[in-house]
């Protein structure tokens, strides 16, 4: 399950950068959600992958 979270996190990270570039290309006239939503999933997936427990 952790491996799937890592793979999905990497995919979402690429989508975050693609969304950010899309927003920049269109001079901010499109929704920033194209980058923000995949970023949220990236944070969730990497948080799950790391375990979320601090020692």
ABEGO torsion letter per residue (X at the ends): XAAAAAAAAAAAAAAAAAAAAAAAAAGGABBAAAAAAAAAAAAAAAAAAAGGBBX
